[in-house]
Amino acid sequence: MVGEAKSRLNAALRDRGYRVTLQRSIIMETLEGLAGHVSVEDIYARVRERFPQVNISTVYRTLELMEEAGLAVHTHFDDGVAKWHRAEEGAHQHLVCRRCGQELELDLDVVEPLAEQLRARYGFQPDIAHFAIVGVCRSCSERAQ
């Protein structure tokens, strides 16, 4: 699957007019092989295991390029760290427990009414595909009671 995804990501970048260097290819393959939301540091650590000559700035630039090309998306969680995932995973929000760190995905249909209210009341066009709501999960709430 990773090989297929790698080829798909490489082809997608080429189709958009970008060069696919060995380093970009390795970084894309690494992102494809990691599940869920991952930090640049997570990706960098995996890439360095196989290719120690790659530096972290290359990882940052490649992820930004992938986002520009519509292949990756980032979200800032409450710790301020940008977490990345493949765009093909679709737009979704996150519920993040500040106690245990659990991350749950929140469907767009739950927040779309809020987005409609923001547009109607304030004329504000929200980007509801990139955010996290921080709070306390059910398990932590139950333990606290």
Phi, psi and omega in degrees: 000317181299318179299317178296315180295319179301314179298319180296314179294318177301313180297320180297318177295315180299317179301332180268006175089013180263149174282143176250099178277168178301316181297316178299317180299317180296317181294318178296318178298320180294315178300318180297326183278350180259135182275145172071214185264128183229149179274165176301321181297322177298313181295314181302316180299318179293318181296317182295334177301322182261327185224081186297344181283348179284134178255164187295330179295329176293323177296313178303310183297321180293318178295321177297319177297318179296323178292316178301325181276358178080021183256343180218159181221146175238155178223141176263121177271180187294340178278000178083358182272129176286132177244139186248151170208163179293139181297331181295346176288348176086162179284136176197160177255178185228143169251124184238124179279124181285347180269307185256348178085001180302139178244125176244146176273140181246124181293147180301326183295341178286323184261351180301320176301323176296316179300319178297318179295320178297320178293313184292313185280322189243354184066022184263130180261096184284148172263088186279004179273354186224076172198166177229140174257124183260138179189214181234128182288168181302315181299313180293323178297315180295321178295327182286338183276000000 
